[in-house]
Amino acid sequence: MTLFNYLRALALFYRLLLPQTALLSAVVLGATWLGAGLLNTPWPPRLGPGLVLMKLATFPVVAYLGQRLRPEQHWLFRNLHLSPGQLWAPVLVLDTVGFGAFVGLLNQLWA
């Protein structure tokens, strides 16, 4: 498989998971907003290890929802000779970096 085809398959896989990852990112930010309101801590939160770990903890839920909502997608990527690790590792990195960039943007806007 060429690099171009791999990137196309990866973009397709991420596009299928984007609604779940965006929803769970909003849940993480909503939880920090609620915590900031109840505990009188500053919001938006700084991008620290706790926030990144909260975001990374949502990926098992995304994997479960991805398998339950679209069971046929497994065969599409298997026929392209892609293992789950080849699909999930870049998605995990890209989504976490995107989340970090969004939190950084929120911090710049509220500063």
Secondary structure, DSSP 8 states (H G I E B T S, - for coil): --HHHHHHHHHHHHHHHHHHHHHHHHHHHHHHHHHHHHHT--SS----HHHHHHHHTTHHHHHHHHHHH-TTHHHHHHHTT--HHHHHHHHHHHHHHHHHHHHHHHHHHH-
